[in-house]
């Protein structure tokens, strides 16, 4: 028989972080303290921000950015875990996902340095060369340190929010919560289903700037989903929309037919990074890469003035009941 929903109460928790907001819907035990849960969620995302934000001058990531090549830098285990996965996706995607896009992000006006493109900064960032990032950054996770072998400005915005969702999920489990849906921007993760055994229902948006509408619906259990696109955060320069996601291979904002990519994975960090990689890879290379890596993904493409969809794996279904493992 399905669990008795009356033995749980629905809590809605939320708060600010990383220039946006986190939210949690959970079916908690009747004696759960919402203030304790909210504080634990806020602390989880604050730790990620403190360690990995490119906007905070004293973050652990910026300590590494500001340290000269060849010098070891002590880093928290969490930051090293995210860097390790970022380098792994960088290697497998052949640079479609690249954590060393910080200078480009700043030059094009999407970072902490400026809020509009700067021609001189773009030229300097475009002309800078270094070995592939997965070769130019060395991690020593056993001793908790990293060092650069070339000048790199790292930016983990394409993966850190997904990791923050995973951290919140882990904290909820430690606090005895088994039924929750956690969200941070376009990154979500389901813990189990709802207390009455129904799955968590989430929408995939139509990638239309300035308008929110539903493209399709997913039902999740114990899985994460992340979406990357060009329609929420962009600059309008002379009528041209410049997306905030950088294509390090072109040294410019991504520009192709892909309006959005949604990826399923066990962990939100993985879904987040691969959604970015597939967005940058484009409408031909991206699906080939996803097939090679065994990814489940949904592309929404702009073609001849209309939107077209391409799905792999369980995304081949219009409305899927999607289940996974922790």
C-alpha positions as CSV (number, residue, x, y, z in Angstrom):
1,X,0.0,0.0,0.0
2,X,1.2,3.6,-0.6
3,X,2.5,5.6,2.3
4,X,0.0,7.5,4.4
5,X,0.2,11.1,3.4
6,X,-1.4,12.1,6.8
7,X,1.9,11.1,8.5
8,X,3.7,13.9,6.8
9,X,3.1,17.6,6.3
10,X,4.0,19.7,3.2
11,X,6.6,22.4,3.8
12,X,7.6,25.1,1.3
13,X,11.1,26.5,2.0
14,X,13.0,29.1,0.0
15,X,15.7,31.8,0.2
16,X,18.1,33.9,-1.8
17,X,21.5,32.7,-3.1
18,X,23.9,33.2,-6.0
19,X,21.9,36.1,-7.5
20,X,18.7,34.0,-7.6
21,X,16.7,31.8,-5.2
22,X,16.6,28.3,-4.0
23,X,13.4,26.4,-3.1
24,X,12.4,23.1,-1.5
25,X,9.1,21.4,-1.4
26,X,9.1,18.5,1.0
27,X,6.8,16.1,2.8
28,X,8.3,16.2,6.2
29,X,7.6,14.2,9.4
30,X,5.0,15.9,11.6
31,X,7.6,16.9,14.2
32,X,10.0,18.5,11.6
33,X,11.1,22.0,12.5
34,X,10.7,24.2,9.4
35,X,13.1,26.8,10.8
36,X,15.8,24.2,11.3
37,X,15.3,22.9,7.8
38,X,15.3,26.3,6.2
39,X,18.5,27.2,8.1
40,X,20.2,24.0,7.0
41,X,19.3,24.7,3.4
42,X,20.6,28.2,3.5
43,X,23.8,27.1,5.1
44,X,24.3,24.4,2.4
45,X,24.0,26.8,-0.5
46,X,26.0,29.5,1.3
47,X,28.9,27.2,1.7
48,X,29.0,26.4,-2.0
49,X,28.8,30.2,-2.8
50,X,31.6,31.0,-0.4
51,X,33.8,28.3,-1.9
52,X,33.0,28.6,-5.6
53,X,31.6,32.0,-6.5
54,X,33.5,34.0,-9.1
55,X,31.8,37.1,-7.7
56,X,33.2,36.9,-4.2
57,X,36.7,38.3,-4.1
58,X,37.8,36.0,-1.2
59,X,36.1,32.8,-2.4
60,X,38.3,29.7,-2.6
61,X,37.9,29.7,-6.4
62,X,39.2,33.2,-6.7
63,X,42.1,32.4,-4.4
64,X,43.1,29.8,-7.0
65,X,42.4,32.3,-9.8
66,X,44.7,34.9,-8.3
67,X,47.6,32.5,-7.5
68,X,50.4,32.4,-10.1
69,X,50.9,29.2,-12.1
70,X,53.0,26.6,-10.5
71,X,51.9,27.3,-7.0
72,X,49.9,24.8,-5.0
73,X,46.7,26.2,-3.4
74,X,44.9,24.5,-0.5
75,X,41.2,24.0,-1.4
76,X,38.2,22.5,0.4
77,X,37.3,18.9,-0.6
78,X,34.0,20.2,-2.0
79,X,35.7,22.6,-4.4
80,X,38.1,19.9,-5.5
81,X,35.2,17.5,-6.2
82,X,33.5,20.1,-8.4
83,X,36.7,20.9,-10.2
84,X,37.4,17.2,-10.8
85,X,34.0,16.7,-12.4
86,X,34.3,19.9,-14.4
87,X,37.6,18.7,-15.8
88,X,36.2,15.3,-16.6
89,X,33.3,16.9,-18.6
90,X,35.8,19.3,-20.3
91,X,37.9,16.3,-21.4
92,X,35.0,14.2,-22.7
93,X,33.3,17.1,-24.4
94,X,36.6,18.2,-26.0
95,X,36.2,21.7,-24.5
96,X,32.5,22.3,-25.2
97,X,32.3,22.5,-21.4
98,X,35.3,24.5,-20.2
99,X,35.6,25.8,-16.6
100,X,38.4,28.2,-17.7
101,X,36.0,30.7,-19.3
102,X,36.2,33.3,-16.6
103,X,38.1,35.9,-18.6
104,X,35.6,35.5,-21.5
105,X,32.6,35.8,-19.1
106,X,34.0,39.0,-17.7
107,X,35.0,40.4,-21.1
108,X,31.6,39.9,-22.6
109,X,29.9,41.6,-19.7
110,X,28.4,38.7,-17.8
111,X,30.8,38.5,-14.9
112,X,31.8,40.6,-11.9
113,X,34.2,42.9,-13.8
114,X,31.7,44.7,-16.1
115,X,28.0,44.6,-17.3
116,X,28.7,45.2,-21.0
117,X,31.1,43.9,-23.6
118,X,34.5,45.5,-23.7
119,X,36.3,45.2,-27.0
120,X,39.9,45.4,-25.5
121,X,39.0,42.8,-22.9
122,X,37.4,40.5,-25.5
123,X,40.5,40.8,-27.7
124,X,42.8,40.0,-24.8
125,X,40.7,37.0,-23.7
126,X,40.4,35.7,-27.2
127,X,44.2,35.9,-27.9
128,X,45.2,34.2,-24.6
129,X,46.3,30.6,-25.2
130,X,46.9,27.7,-22.8
131,X,46.9,23.9,-23.0
132,X,43.5,22.2,-22.7
133,X,42.1,23.1,-19.3
134,X,42.0,19.5,-18.1
135,X,45.8,19.5,-18.7
136,X,46.5,23.0,-17.4
137,X,44.9,22.4,-14.0
138,X,46.3,19.8,-11.7
139,X,44.3,18.5,-8.7
140,X,45.7,16.6,-5.8
141,X,42.6,15.5,-3.9
142,X,44.5,13.3,-1.5
143,X,46.3,16.3,0.0
144,X,43.5,18.9,-0.7
145,X,45.3,21.2,-3.2
146,X,45.4,22.3,-6.8
147,X,47.8,24.2,-9.0
148,X,47.6,25.8,-12.5
149,X,50.2,25.1,-15.1
150,X,49.1,28.2,-17.1
151,X,47.3,31.4,-16.4
152,X,43.6,30.4,-16.0
153,X,40.6,32.3,-14.8
154,X,38.2,29.6,-13.7
155,X,34.4,30.0,-13.6
156,X,32.2,27.2,-12.1
157,X,28.8,28.8,-12.8
158,X,28.0,26.0,-15.3
159,X,28.2,23.4,-12.6
160,X,28.2,24.9,-9.1
161,X,24.4,25.5,-8.9
162,X,23.8,21.8,-9.7
163,X,26.3,20.9,-7.0
164,X,24.5,23.2,-4.5
165,X,21.2,21.3,-5.2
166,X,23.1,18.0,-4.5
167,X,24.3,19.5,-1.2
168,X,20.8,20.5,-0.2
169,X,19.6,17.0,-1.1
170,X,22.3,15.4,1.1
171,X,21.5,17.7,4.0
172,X,17.8,16.9,3.8
173,X,18.6,13.1,3.9
174,X,20.8,13.7,7.0
175,X,17.8,15.5,8.6
176,X,15.5,12.6,7.9
177,X,13.6,14.0,4.9
178,X,12.9,11.3,2.2
179,X,10.4,13.1,0.0
180,X,11.5,16.4,-1.5
181,X,11.9,18.5,-4.7
182,X,14.9,20.9,-4.6
183,X,15.4,23.7,-7.1
184,X,17.9,26.3,-7.9
185,X,17.4,28.2,-11.1
186,X,17.0,25.6,-13.9
187,X,18.5,22.8,-11.7
188,X,16.2,20.4,-9.8
189,X,16.6,17.2,-7.9
190,X,13.9,14.8,-6.6
191,X,14.3,12.8,-3.4
192,X,12.0,9.9,-3.7
193,X,8.5,10.7,-4.8
194,X,5.9,12.5,-2.8
195,X,4.7,11.0,0.5
196,X,1.6,9.6,-1.1
197,X,3.8,7.8,-3.6
198,X,3.1,10.1,-6.6
199,X,6.2,11.3,-8.5
200,X,7.3,14.9,-8.5
201,X,6.0,16.8,-11.5
202,X,8.2,19.4,-13.2
203,X,7.9,21.4,-16.4
204,X,10.3,21.9,-19.3
205,X,9.9,25.4,-20.5
206,X,9.5,26.6,-24.0
207,X,12.6,28.7,-24.6
208,X,10.9,31.9,-25.5
209,X,12.4,35.2,-24.1
210,X,10.1,37.2,-21.9
211,X,7.3,34.6,-21.8
212,X,6.9,31.5,-19.7
213,X,5.0,28.5,-21.1
214,X,5.3,24.7,-20.8
215,X,6.9,22.6,-23.5
216,X,6.6,19.3,-21.8
217,X,6.1,17.7,-18.3
218,X,8.4,15.3,-16.5
219,X,7.6,13.1,-13.5
220,X,10.7,12.5,-11.4
221,X,11.7,10.1,-8.6
222,X,15.3,10.1,-7.3
223,X,16.7,11.9,-10.3
224,X,18.0,15.3,-11.2
225,X,17.3,17.4,-14.2
226,X,19.0,20.6,-15.4
227,X,18.4,22.9,-18.3
228,X,20.8,25.3,-20.1
229,X,19.5,27.8,-22.7
230,X,20.0,31.1,-24.4
231,X,16.7,32.7,-23.5
232,X,16.8,33.8,-19.9
233,X,20.2,35.6,-19.4
234,X,21.5,37.5,-22.4
235,X,22.6,40.9,-23.7
236,X,20.9,42.6,-26.6
237,X,23.6,44.3,-28.7
238,X,22.4,46.0,-31.8
239,X,19.4,43.7,-32.0
240,X,21.6,40.6,-31.6
241,X,21.0,38.4,-28.5
242,X,24.2,37.3,-26.9
243,X,23.8,34.4,-24.5
244,X,25.6,34.3,-21.2
245,X,27.1,30.8,-21.9
246,X,30.6,31.0,-23.4
247,X,31.9,28.8,-26.2
248,X,35.6,28.7,-25.3
249,X,36.5,27.2,-28.6
250,X,35.2,30.3,-30.4
251,X,36.1,32.7,-27.6
252,X,32.6,34.1,-27.8
253,X,29.0,33.5,-26.5
254,X,27.4,30.4,-27.8
255,X,25.5,31.0,-31.0
256,X,23.8,28.1,-32.7
257,X,20.3,26.6,-33.4
258,X,20.0,25.2,-29.8
259,X,17.6,27.2,-27.7
260,X,17.8,24.9,-24.7
261,X,19.1,21.5,-23.6
262,X,17.6,19.6,-20.7
263,X,19.6,16.6,-19.2
264,X,18.7,13.9,-16.7
265,X,21.3,12.4,-14.3
266,X,21.5,10.9,-10.9
267,X,23.3,14.0,-9.6
268,X,22.3,17.5,-10.4
269,X,26.0,18.5,-10.7
270,X,26.3,16.0,-13.6
271,X,23.1,17.2,-15.3
272,X,24.1,20.8,-15.0
273,X,27.6,20.5,-16.5
274,X,26.4,18.2,-19.4
275,X,23.4,20.5,-20.2
276,X,26.0,23.3,-20.7
277,X,28.3,21.1,-22.7
278,X,25.5,20.0,-25.1
279,X,24.2,23.6,-25.5
280,X,27.7,24.7,-26.6
281,X,28.3,21.6,-28.7
282,X,25.4,22.5,-31.0
283,X,22.6,20.7,-32.9
284,X,24.9,18.1,-34.7
285,X,27.9,17.5,-32.4
286,X,25.7,17.6,-29.2
287,X,23.5,14.6,-29.9
288,X,26.5,12.6,-31.1
289,X,28.3,13.5,-27.9
290,X,25.3,12.6,-25.8
291,X,24.9,9.2,-27.5
292,X,28.6,8.5,-27.0
293,X,28.3,9.4,-23.3
294,X,25.0,7.5,-22.8
295,X,23.2,10.7,-21.8
296,X,19.4,11.3,-21.7
297,X,18.7,14.7,-23.1
298,X,16.1,16.9,-24.8
299,X,17.1,19.6,-27.3
300,X,14.7,22.4,-28.3
301,X,16.0,23.9,-31.6
302,X,15.2,27.0,-33.5
303,X,14.7,26.1,-37.1
304,X,13.0,28.2,-39.8
305,X,11.2,30.4,-37.3
306,X,9.7,27.5,-35.3
307,X,10.8,25.3,-32.4
308,X,11.6,21.7,-33.0
309,X,12.5,19.1,-30.3
310,X,14.9,16.2,-30.3
311,X,15.0,13.7,-27.4
312,X,17.3,10.9,-26.4
313,X,16.6,8.1,-23.9
314,X,13.5,8.6,-21.8
315,X,13.2,12.1,-23.2
316,X,11.8,10.5,-26.3
317,X,8.5,10.3,-24.5
318,X,6.3,13.4,-24.5
319,X,5.4,13.0,-20.8
320,X,7.6,10.5,-19.0
321,X,7.5,8.9,-15.6
322,X,11.2,9.0,-14.9
323,X,12.9,6.9,-12.2
324,X,16.5,6.7,-11.1
325,X,18.8,5.8,-8.2
326,X,20.7,7.9,-5.7
